[in-house]
């Protein structure tokens, strides 16, 4: 897909990652003994990771680490990711999380793809009316930036096999 100028990205989040710091250094290794790792630590709170796996290249690109995993965090993460190659096509494989079908994501895709139609109002009408209508817009194959939503409890690899 890279030769065609398309980035195929699997995106997911990991929340509640603990940031720990050991209070004391590990004990030096002595001959015929294992290293003794200090067990006391200080907690520095938790962080959330949003990561992209570039399927074609086999590596993580443009990860985001922060204190929260909100609609705004995810939209900003996608915006930073597409800035890597602003003219290319992007296909994001995501799960069914509500932040992956958000109003801000619809607005980002519309702006980035030059779509100027009236998007409606969230919860009221148009594309922004519901999560289903937003997901339909975000997964539209005519868009340069689109999302593929994997069904719950399904491996994304099974989804990819269905496309080819």
C-alpha positions in Angstrom: 0.0 0.0 0.0 3.0 2.3 0.5 3.8 2.3 -3.2 0.3 3.6 -3.8 0.7 6.5 -1.3 -1.7 4.9 1.2 -0.9 4.6 4.9 -2.6 1.6 6.6 -2.5 2.3 10.3 -3.9 0.2 13.2 -4.6 2.6 16.1 -5.4 1.7 19.7 -5.1 3.1 23.2 -3.6 1.8 26.5 -4.8 3.6 29.6 -3.7 3.5 33.2 0.0 3.0 32.5 1.7 3.5 35.8 4.8 5.8 35.9 7.0 4.3 38.6 10.4 5.3 39.8 12.6 3.0 41.9 13.7 4.6 45.1 17.1 2.9 45.3 19.5 1.5 42.7 19.6 -2.3 42.1 22.2 -4.3 44.1 25.3 -5.1 42.2 25.7 -8.6 40.7 28.0 -10.9 42.6 29.6 -14.0 41.0 27.1 -16.9 40.7 24.2 -14.7 41.9 21.3 -13.0 40.1 20.9 -9.2 40.2 18.8 -8.0 43.1 16.2 -5.5 42.0 15.0 -2.9 44.5 11.3 -3.3 45.2 10.4 0.1 46.7 9.2 2.7 44.3 7.4 6.0 44.1 4.2 6.4 42.0 4.1 9.3 39.6 0.5 8.8 38.5 -0.8 7.1 35.4 -0.6 7.9 31.7 -2.5 7.0 28.5 -0.8 5.9 25.3 -2.4 6.2 21.9 -0.2 4.3 19.4 -0.3 3.8 15.6 1.0 0.6 14.1 2.1 1.2 10.5 1.0 -2.2 9.0 3.2 -1.9 5.8 6.4 -0.8 7.6 5.9 -2.9 10.7 6.6 -0.1 13.2 5.0 2.4 15.6 4.5 5.9 14.2 3.5 9.1 15.9 2.6 7.8 19.4 0.9 10.1 21.9 1.3 9.9 25.7 -0.7 12.1 28.0 -2.8 12.1 31.2 -6.1 11.4 29.5 -7.8 9.6 26.6 -10.6 12.0 25.6 -12.3 12.8 22.3 -9.9 15.8 21.9 -6.8 13.7 22.7 -7.7 11.2 20.0 -8.6 13.9 17.4 -5.3 15.7 18.1 -3.4 12.4 17.8 -5.0 11.7 14.4 -4.3 15.3 13.3 -0.6 15.0 14.3 -0.4 11.6 12.5 -1.8 12.8 9.2 0.6 15.8 9.2 3.4 13.2 8.6 2.2 13.0 5.0 -0.6 15.6 4.5 -1.5 14.7 0.8 -1.5 10.9 1.2 -4.5 8.6 1.8 -4.8 7.3 5.4 -6.8 4.3 6.5 -7.1 3.9 10.3 -8.2 0.6 11.7 -9.8 1.2 15.0 -12.2 -0.4 17.5 -15.7 0.7 18.4 -14.7 3.2 21.1 -16.9 6.3 21.1 -13.9 8.7 20.7 -13.2 7.0 17.3 -16.7 8.2 16.1 -16.6 11.7 17.6 -17.8 15.1 16.4 -14.3 16.5 16.4 -13.0 13.6 14.3 -15.7 14.2 11.7 -14.8 17.9 11.6 -11.1 17.1 11.2 -11.7 14.7 8.4 -14.1 17.1 6.6 -11.6 19.9 6.9 -8.6 17.8 5.9 -10.4 16.3 2.9 -11.9 19.7 1.7 -15.5 18.6 2.4 -17.6 21.7 2.8 -21.1 20.2 3.2 -23.2 21.1 6.2 -22.3 18.4 8.8 -25.5 19.1 10.9 -25.7 19.3 14.7 -24.5 16.7 17.2 -27.5 14.7 18.5 -29.9 16.6 16.3 -29.4 16.2 12.5 -27.1 15.4 9.6 -23.8 13.6 9.8 -23.2 14.6 13.4 -26.6 13.3 14.5 -25.4 10.0 16.0 -22.4 7.8 16.4 -23.7 5.6 13.6 -24.0 8.5 11.2 -20.6 9.8 12.2 -19.1 6.3 11.7 -20.7 6.1 8.3 -19.1 9.4 7.3 -15.7 8.5 8.7 -15.6 5.2 7.0 -16.6 6.5 3.6 -14.2 5.0 1.0 -14.3 8.2 -1.1 -12.5 10.1 1.6 -8.7 10.5 1.6 -8.7 9.9 5.4 -11.0 7.1 6.5 -11.6 4.8 9.4 -12.3 1.1 9.4 -14.2 -0.1 12.5 -13.5 -3.7 13.5 -16.4 -5.6 15.1 -16.2 -6.2 18.8 -14.1 -9.3 19.7 -12.6 -9.6 16.3 -8.9 -9.5 15.4 -8.1 -6.6 13.0 -6.1 -9.1 10.9 -9.3 -11.0 10.1 -10.8 -7.7 8.9 -7.8 -7.0 6.6 -8.2 -10.4 5.0 -11.8 -9.6 4.1 -10.6 -6.5 2.1 -8.3 -8.5 -0.3 
